[in-house]
């Protein structure tokens, strides 16, 4: 069975994705052909990418032989995890609707790492169990979280930098804004919002994702503001934080 392909990406994103893919399956290896199919490029392009990563100090090595390929040094991978197959499938179900939510690509990467880090038989049992669960696709998937713009905003929030964007009001009029990202908020209808300090209004504002026409990162760090300063601006929404413990 061939590797599923991913959407086309630029070289920088592809280099990062190659490392994450190898990390997810370590200590197993992936051939240049498999990586080429996955990233929709030629095997020669993958070989150049691997060489560039090695020159940058990423511990990727080649395994020779019929089943050989490229592998990431074991110290860069996760140790075996004691997830049961049912727990792994439960996580997969929880992440199945994240395509239109913040950090969707990271969710897919995390799930691959989780399954790959399970002991071989347990990982295979999880894959088999997953075939017994079907999730109906939405007739009209939510488009409130725009992929390319969403990823820019994710990066701004992670890096803590000011965001430049064009935003349309309810009448469609565009204004240019510089904002200091504070938090993502998901509404009851499936729409997503960015809560941020707006320098144009000199106050906290809530921006609907589907009204953000353009978004670009700056290199300016945002000043620290307590999260409470942002949550108070959306009293009509029921807010809760993801639980990580």
Secondary structure, DSSP 8 states (H G I E B T S, - for coil): ----------HHHHHHHHHHHHHHHTTS-B-HHHHHHHHTS-HHHHHHHHHHHHHTT--EEEE-STT-EEEE-GGGS---B---HHHHHHHHHHHTT-TTSTTHHHHHHHHHHHHHHB-HHHHHHHHHHHTT------TT---SS-HHHHHHHHHHHHHTEEEEEEEE-TT--EEEEEEEEEEEEE-TTS-EEEEEEETTTTEEEEEEGGGEEEEEEEEEE-----THHHHTT-TTS--------
